[in-house]
């Protein structure tokens, strides 16, 4: 009889469901050295996934995984990462609006808006305050990779703007965003007040 190895969290979830492992637990690190999520299959056909960003176990019955919230949001992250490095571009630095839609680069809000539109077909107005108004604020412990991080601070270069910067939440103190001057990439969360929001149509 084959014995499969899973961690304590997934093992407890399987026991609660009256099932046993049908695979070893696999660990996914993403682009960094730390494990971002792990998963294993139960003999009941359910896929059990642990997500570092929330510390929770998620259950995906057969055929359910592609439509799950975490899977949808991960599509946004994967698309954003696939763009590689792009420079900061657009009206904020005196360039035409057309410059901020991928060629030659993005600004923070056009990046978030474009990734949601391309990955999920969700329309978000490409301005930070508008994105805040078109989404729902959630508690940080509930945030998943792909949710939207919005910073709330005074920026003299953007008078009247409540949320001067935005990006995609990754968890673990990291985000995927387009900053000036470094451009598009994964960066540490800024040392400023922030909120995490989720698109309403998810």
Buried (B, 14 or more C-beta within 10 A) or exposed (E): EEEBEBBEBBBEBBEEBEBBBBBEBEEEEBEEEEEBBBBBBBBBEBBBBBBBBBEBBBBBEEEEBEEBEBBBBBBBBEBBBEBEEBBBBBEBBEBEEEBBBBEBBBBBBBBBBBBBBBBBEBEBEBBBBBBBEBBEEBEBEEBBBBBBBBBBEEBEEBEEBBBBBBBBBBBBEBBBBBBBEEBBBBBEBBEEEBBBBBBEEB
